[in-house]
Amino acid sequence: MAHSAPPAGPAADEARTAPDIDHEFDRDTALAPRGNGEFDAVISGGWSILGAVNGGYLKAILGRALALTLPHPHPFTATAHYLSTPAPGPAVLRTTLLRAGRTLSTGTASLLQTDEHGAEVERVRMTATYGDLDALSQHVATTATAPHVAPYEQCVAMDAAGGPGALGDIPIVERLASRLDPDSTGWALGRPSGRGRMAGWFAFADGREHDALSLLLVGDAMPPAAFDLGTIGWTPTVELTTHVRARPEPGPLRVLVATRNPAGGFLEEDAEVWDSADRLVAQSRQLARMPRPAAG
Amino acid sequence: MAHSAPPAGPAADEARTAPDIDHEFDRDTALAPRGNGEFDAVISGGWSILGAVNGGYLKAILGRALALTLPHPHPFTATAHYLSTPAPGPAVLRTTLLRAGRTLSTGTASLLQTDEHGAEVERVRMTATYGDLDALSQHVATTATAPHVAPYEQCVAMDAAGGPGALGDIPIVERLASRLDPDSTGWALGRPSGRGRMAGWFAFADGREHDALSLLLVGDAMPPAAFDLGTIGWTPTVELTTHVRARPEPGPLRVLVATRNPAGGFLEEDAEVWDSADRLVAQSRQLARMPRPAAG
């Protein structure tokens, strides 16, 4: 795919400039503008879990398209509905501006692929309100406290905790330097805690620092909290909403994923994301189906 | 507004039959089908707070339009983005089916009004995935526990806690028989607890029982948790997502609204809704702006 020059637009921002081709996340979310709010993309197979493209990764592609379309640079709240199963390969993004205000703007983005009969099929629909994190007041009155996560060096690498042997093919693990708190690894040893809780560190394997865009990935890139309930397998996301509340400071992020309401074959999963300055930089919630057993 | 007969469609359901004109909530969310997924509605002035139409009430109107359009009857997850300020009076709803699956279907709905220049302006955009609550498994593994709320008779009526004297004009209070836990009323007496927590009972004044549709209202119809932080005023919702997880049993609902991350001029508000059978029937989260002082 040939990349055009970044589109001329409002204020310069990291999400508006040419993709940082030094890092996998940016290469694999790169867009080629077609004009009229349309973009070409290529869905990488490198962010998959058990053969399914990760929903947070898809959300980041849609998030980049809206950052290039809306007059504000950062997703403040973004909701993705997952409509059909995407495959690695070419995709088209179509964006629509719904409203542009002074401090916030809202738009929708669709990610589409062509099926085997040549028909266009929508994979993901996202609606999001964007703003400028750098324009917010510095007033922080957060009452939440950061979760206990052991120091990074004492945490367990994902491929050690539950790698291919436990779960099948998980190429996303190779892109990440994420680590699980030892207290959150019982499921991989057949001893889930039953609390529905997964805590750890989130980082990119190639050292890319986090920004507002990559926070869209974080909320869906830890092992599902359902694993800690003893139900291990693909947990298809129905809908994922992420609030991005501050630009993260450099360094690995602490993430706590938890579910409190598994019932009727569905569960909610809440993620909170803390940066190195002890700021609650993102909160996400998804509705997912309870895991189906991994295919042997 | 003349009401047409309910449209011929798939399985019969409460949201698909003629509006229950015995109850205010149903009268004020009634729709007249135009065909092609379009509906006429009249936004009532009776669900307003400080001059602003309640966002949960608007969401219920959109939810009814999607229940009439999608092949499944109940909102499982619904996200509304509030784009511009609606006024009581006529509105048009336009719905689009994005995907119809066997167990879930997804669509979008727009609520539009005509401005003073005759131009159509979008007020709210909702994207939602619908299913059939009655088709879900009976397996409940909820680990959350219901919040402590004093018995209904010992709780404080909203107009007593913070009626017109404290907050200005709040017609929505007259539609509700909701009550606040005595522990959540300090803000109305100038003594907010500072915990950012609001617990109480939610019920309709005219005795209408709750269903999946009215749960879309509940998540936005308690006093904002920010009041308990001492910041009292209109708290404009940017985005509100509601998960409906079970059909509520009859009786008033217990609701806990809480914020943990007020920062940078925004806050998240989480609501959990429990029915008389101690089931966590709905969870909602919104991103809102910190309250602006009420106009004197």
Interface residues (C-beta under 8 A of the other chain):
Chain A: F76 T77 T79 H81 L83 S84 L98 R99 L104 T106 T108 E122 R125 T127 T129 L133 L136 S137 Q138 H139 V140 A141 T142 T143 A144 R195 G196 L229 V238 E239 T241 H243 R245 A246 T259 R260 N261 P262 A263 G264 G265 F266 E268 R279 L280 Q283 R285 L287
Chain B: F76 T77 T79 H81 L83 S84 L98 R99 L104 T106 T108 E122 R125 T127 T129 L133 L136 S137 Q138 H139 V140 A141 T142 T143 A144 R195 G196 L229 V238 E239 T241 H243 R245 A246 T259 R260 N261 P262 A263 G264 G265 F266 E268 R279 L280 Q283 R285 L287
